[in-house]
Amino acid sequence: MDVLLTLIDSTGLVHLTWPALVMMAVGFLLLYLAIAKGFEPLLLIPIGFGAILTNIPLAGMGEPGGLLYSIYQVGIESGVFPLLIFLGVGALTDFSALIANPKMLLLGAAAQFGIFSTLLGAIALNWVPGLSFSMQEAAAIAIIGGADGPTAIFLASKLAPELLGAIAVAAYSYMALVPIIQPPIMRALTTVEERKIKMAQLRQVSQKEKIIFPLLVLILTFLFLPTAAPLIGMFCLGNLIREAGVVERLSKTAQNELINIVTIFLGLAVGSKLSADQFLTTQTLGILLLGAVAFSIGTASGVLMAKLMNKLSKDPVNPLIGAAGVSAVPMSARVANKVGLEADPHNFLLMHAMGPNVAGVIGSAVAAGILLALVK
């Protein structure tokens, strides 16, 4: 009888709790969105599966000594995984559109307004009963507005590791929902005639310019904002490997094997933080709400800045490309192109939108560096 009772006590059914069951359901929901709906499957699948694994009773995968716990300690707490992701993203990024039209940096900068406005919003939520965010937590939440998952994870791991799960899920959820969230904002802030604006063809960018650009960005970073050097430095390294033309093997590895392996472990590590005791709180609801606000403000700020540039510039600027200033690469650029084609089937904005899109990656990393310098 003792053996039977011990065996029964070792089953998951005996120790399964409602909060753990809810979080496992969240994990299955993420898997459904990734597989059935195609929402950010590369990350939502490992995140969702990690959420299920970490909430299995008695398995201990998210506890000290467990696999997910060890992955988190090695890759997230140290900040290594987000930096390696930035290396891979840099190797995948073509800066030609931004180099050909440097003014697009203004759109990437404008879209980061959502980050700093949400910082104030997170602090203001301290007036709401049941919600309390420190300055460090508010800064970590605010970075969601940049729509850059690795940057959000990097900053959260430094400033508010206890909120990492909620911040990561919010960041990647809103990135996945770009095609749903952005178009209504873009249409509301522009007229049909503005959406039909055709932009001048971009000039050809030389190989020398492509090589010099990441080096110049790195020099400016360590001169004026060294706290952003880890993110931007790895991003520039990946891009230099791509454009140098003499290390094709390294370029292919960074673009494929490296970023794919790190993405699996990054997702599992984030999923390990979706345990019931850490996620099912009023703070999580506040984070999800603020994330939506941050992303919406960032989109609107980019569109409004593009409208202003169109008024002041001698060359026409389609305001739709301003929405690509958030760094959801390349999804937000594709959305800008899609909305433009709805207004004029012959108006292709994709290459123009890639300028502010890659500028947004740099902008979100710079914003993270500023927050890290101010509130750490």
C-alpha positions in Angstrom: 0.0 0.0 0.0 2.9 2.4 0.8 4.4 1.7 -2.6 1.1 2.3 -4.3 0.6 5.6 -2.4 4.1 6.7 -3.3 3.4 5.9 -7.0 0.2 7.8 -6.9 1.8 10.8 -5.2 4.5 10.9 -8.0 1.9 11.4 -10.7 1.2 14.8 -12.2 -2.5 14.6 -11.6 -2.1 14.8 -7.9 0.1 17.9 -8.0 -1.5 19.7 -10.9 -2.9 23.1 -9.8 -5.3 25.4 -11.6 -2.7 28.2 -12.1 -0.3 25.7 -13.6 -3.1 24.4 -15.8 -3.9 27.9 -17.0 -0.2 28.6 -17.9 0.0 25.3 -19.8 -3.1 26.4 -21.7 -1.3 29.6 -22.5 1.6 27.5 -23.9 -0.8 25.6 -26.1 -2.4 28.8 -27.3 1.0 30.1 -28.3 1.7 26.9 -30.2 -1.7 27.3 -31.9 -1.0 30.9 -33.0 2.4 29.9 -34.3 1.4 26.7 -36.2 -2.2 27.4 -37.3 -2.0 31.2 -37.7 1.7 31.6 -38.6 2.3 34.3 -35.9 6.1 34.4 -35.3 6.4 30.6 -35.4 10.2 30.6 -35.0 9.9 32.0 -31.5 6.4 31.2 -30.3 6.8 27.5 -30.8 9.8 27.2 -28.4 8.3 29.8 -26.0 5.0 27.9 -25.9 6.6 24.6 -25.5 8.9 25.9 -22.8 5.8 27.3 -21.0 4.3 23.8 -21.0 7.5 22.1 -19.8 8.1 24.6 -16.9 4.6 24.1 -15.6 4.6 20.3 -15.5 4.4 19.3 -11.9 7.4 17.5 -10.3 9.4 17.8 -13.6 11.5 20.6 -12.2 12.7 21.8 -15.6 12.4 25.4 -14.7 13.8 25.0 -11.2 17.5 25.0 -10.1 19.2 22.0 -11.7 16.6 21.7 -14.4 17.4 22.0 -18.2 15.3 25.2 -18.8 16.7 26.8 -15.6 20.3 26.1 -16.8 19.5 27.4 -20.3 18.1 30.6 -18.8 21.1 31.1 -16.5 23.6 30.6 -19.3 21.9 32.5 -22.1 19.5 35.0 -20.7 20.8 36.1 -17.3 24.2 36.6 -18.9 22.7 38.5 -21.8 24.4 36.2 -24.3 21.4 34.9 -26.3 20.0 38.4 -27.3 23.5 39.5 -28.4 24.0 36.4 -30.6 20.5 37.0 -32.1 21.6 40.6 -32.9 24.8 39.1 -34.6 22.5 36.9 -36.8 20.1 39.8 -37.5 23.0 42.0 -38.6 24.2 39.3 -41.0 20.7 39.1 -42.5 20.2 42.9 -42.8 20.9 44.9 -46.0 21.5 48.6 -45.1 21.4 49.7 -48.7 17.9 51.4 -48.4 19.1 53.4 -45.3 22.5 54.3 -46.8 20.8 55.5 -50.0 18.4 57.7 -48.0 19.9 58.6 -44.6 16.9 60.8 -43.8 15.1 57.6 -42.9 17.0 57.6 -39.6 14.5 60.2 -38.5 11.6 57.8 -39.0 13.4 55.1 -37.0 14.0 57.6 -34.2 10.5 58.9 -34.2 9.0 55.5 -33.8 10.9 55.1 -30.6 8.7 57.8 -29.0 6.4 55.0 -28.0 9.2 53.7 -25.7 9.6 56.9 -23.7 6.0 57.7 -23.5 5.2 54.3 -22.2 7.9 54.7 -19.6 5.9 57.6 -18.2 2.7 55.5 -18.5 4.2 52.6 -16.5 5.2 55.0 -13.7 1.7 56.5 -13.8 0.2 53.1 -13.3 1.6 53.1 -9.8 -1.5 55.1 -8.9 -3.7 52.1 -9.8 -4.4 49.8 -6.8 -2.6 46.4 -7.2 0.0 47.8 -9.6 3.5 48.9 -8.6 6.4 49.3 -11.0 9.9 50.6 -10.1 11.8 52.8 -12.5 13.8 49.8 -13.6 10.7 47.7 -14.3 9.0 50.7 -16.1 12.1 51.0 -18.3 12.1 47.3 -19.1 8.4 47.4 -20.0 8.7 50.6 -22.1 11.2 48.9 -24.5 8.3 46.7 -25.8 7.3 49.8 -27.9 10.4 49.2 -30.0 8.9 45.9 -31.3 12.3 44.3 -31.0 12.2 41.0 -29.1 16.0 40.5 -28.5 16.3 44.1 -27.2 13.4 43.7 -24.9 14.8 40.5 -23.5 18.3 42.0 -23.1 17.0 45.0 -21.2 14.6 43.1 -19.1 17.3 40.6 -18.1 19.4 43.5 -16.9 16.7 45.7 -15.2 13.8 43.5 -14.3 14.5 39.7 -14.7 11.3 38.9 -12.7 9.2 40.4 -15.5 11.1 38.8 -18.3 8.4 36.2 -19.2 5.6 38.7 -19.5 7.8 41.3 -21.3 9.0 38.7 -23.8 5.6 37.3 -24.6 4.2 40.8 -24.9 7.0 41.9 -27.3 6.8 38.9 -29.6 3.0 38.9 -29.5 2.8 42.4 -30.7 5.5 41.8 -33.3 3.4 38.9 -34.6 0.3 41.1 -34.6 1.9 43.8 -36.7 -0.3 43.0 -39.8 -3.4 43.5 -37.5 -2.4 46.4 -35.3 -0.6 48.7 -37.7 -2.9 49.1 -40.8 -5.9 50.7 -38.9 -3.5 53.3 -37.3 -1.9 53.9 -40.7 -5.2 54.5 -42.5 -6.5 56.7 -39.7 -3.6 59.1 -39.9 -3.3 59.3 -43.7 -5.5 60.2 -46.6 -5.9 58.1 -49.7 -3.9 60.6 -51.7 -1.0 60.4 -49.2 -1.0 56.6 -49.4 -0.7 56.9 -53.2 2.5 59.1 -53.0 5.2 57.5 -55.2 8.8 58.0 -54.0 11.9 58.5 -56.1 13.9 55.5 -57.0 16.8 54.9 -54.6 20.3 55.3 -55.8 22.8 52.4 -56.2 24.9 51.9 -53.0 28.5 50.8 -53.5 30.2 47.9 -51.7 32.6 50.3 -50.0 29.7 52.3 -48.5 28.2 49.0 -47.2 31.5 48.1 -45.5 32.1 51.6 -44.0 28.5 52.0 -42.6 28.6 49.4 -39.8 32.1 50.6 -38.7 30.8 54.2 -38.6 27.8 53.2 -36.6 30.0 51.4 -34.1 32.4 54.3 -33.7 29.5 56.7 -33.1 28.1 54.3 -30.5 31.1 53.9 -28.4 31.8 57.7 -28.6 28.4 58.8 -27.5 26.4 55.9 -26.0 28.7 53.0 -24.9 25.9 51.4 -22.9 24.3 50.5 -26.3 27.6 49.0 -27.6 26.8 45.4 -26.7 23.7 45.3 -28.9 24.8 47.6 -31.7 28.3 46.1 -31.7 27.1 42.6 -32.4 24.6 43.9 -34.9 27.4 45.8 -36.8 29.7 42.7 -36.6 27.1 40.6 -38.2 26.5 43.1 -40.9 30.3 43.6 -41.6 30.6 39.8 -41.9 27.9 39.9 -44.5 29.2 42.9 -46.5 33.0 42.2 -46.3 32.7 39.5 -49.0 35.7 37.6 -47.7 34.1 35.4 -45.0 31.2 33.8 -46.8 31.3 30.8 -44.5 30.9 32.9 -41.4 28.2 35.0 -43.0 26.2 31.9 -43.9 26.7 30.4 -40.4 25.5 33.6 -38.7 22.5 33.9 -41.0 21.4 30.2 -40.6 22.9 27.7 -38.1 23.9 30.2 -35.4 20.7 32.2 -35.3 18.5 29.1 -35.6 20.2 27.3 -32.7 20.1 30.4 -30.5 16.5 31.0 -31.3 15.5 27.6 -30.1 17.3 28.0 -26.8 16.2 31.6 -26.4 12.5 30.6 -26.8 12.8 27.8 -24.3 14.5 30.0 -21.8 11.8 32.7 -22.1 9.1 30.0 -21.8 10.7 28.8 -18.6 9.7 32.1 -17.1 6.0 31.6 -17.9 5.4 29.7 -14.6 2.1 30.3 -12.9 3.6 32.1 -9.8 5.5 34.6 -12.0 3.0 35.2 -14.8 -0.5 35.2 -13.3 -0.3 38.6 -11.6 -1.9 42.0 -12.0 1.5 43.3 -13.1 1.3 41.0 -16.2 -2.0 42.5 -17.2 -0.4 46.0 -16.9 2.5 44.9 -19.0 0.3 43.6 -21.8 -1.7 46.8 -21.8 1.3 49.1 -21.8 2.9 47.0 -24.5 -0.1 47.6 -26.8 0.0 51.3 -26.0 3.7 51.5 -26.7 3.5 49.7 -30.0 0.6 51.9 -31.1 2.2 55.1 -30.2 5.5 54.1 -31.9 3.5 53.3 -35.1 1.6 56.6 -35.0 4.8 58.6 -34.2 6.5 57.2 -37.3 3.6 58.0 -39.6 3.3 61.5 -38.3 7.0 62.2 -38.7 6.8 60.9 -42.3 3.9 63.3 -42.9 6.0 66.1 -41.6 9.0 65.1 -43.7 6.7 65.0 -46.8 5.7 68.6 -46.1 9.2 69.8 -45.6 11.2 67.7 -48.1 11.6 68.5 -51.8 11.4 64.8 -52.5 8.0 63.1 -51.9 7.8 60.9 -48.8 4.9 58.4 -48.4 3.7 58.6 -44.8 3.1 54.9 -44.7 6.8 54.1 -44.5 6.9 55.8 -41.2 5.1 52.9 -39.6 8.1 50.7 -40.5 10.2 52.7 -38.1 9.3 50.1 -35.4 12.0 47.4 -35.7 9.8 44.4 -36.5 12.0 43.5 -39.4 10.9 42.9 -42.1 7.2 42.5 -41.2 6.4 46.2 -40.7 8.0 47.1 -44.0 5.9 44.5 -45.7 2.8 45.9 -44.0 3.6 49.4 -45.2 4.0 48.1 -48.8 0.7 46.1 -48.6 -1.3 49.2 -47.4 0.3 51.3 -50.1 -0.6 48.7 -52.8 -4.2 48.8 -51.6 -4.3 52.5 -52.5 -2.4 52.1 -55.7 -1.6 48.6 -57.1 1.5 50.1 -58.9 3.0 51.8 -55.9 5.7 49.5 -54.4 7.1 50.9 -51.1 8.9 47.8 -49.8 12.5 49.0 -50.5 11.7 52.5 -49.3 10.2 51.1 -46.1 13.2 49.0 -45.4 15.2 52.2 -44.7 13.2 53.2 -41.6 12.8 49.5 -40.7 16.5 48.9 -40.2 16.8 52.3 -38.7 14.3 51.2 -36.1 16.6 48.3 -35.1 19.4 50.8 -34.5 16.9 53.1 -32.8 15.6 50.5 -30.4 19.1 49.5 -29.4 20.0 53.1 -28.8 16.9 53.6 -26.7 17.8 50.5 -24.7 21.3 51.9 -24.1 19.8 55.3 -23.0 17.4 53.5 -20.5 20.3 51.3 -19.2 22.5 54.3 -18.6 19.7 56.3 -16.9 18.0 53.9 -14.6 20.3 51.0 -13.9 
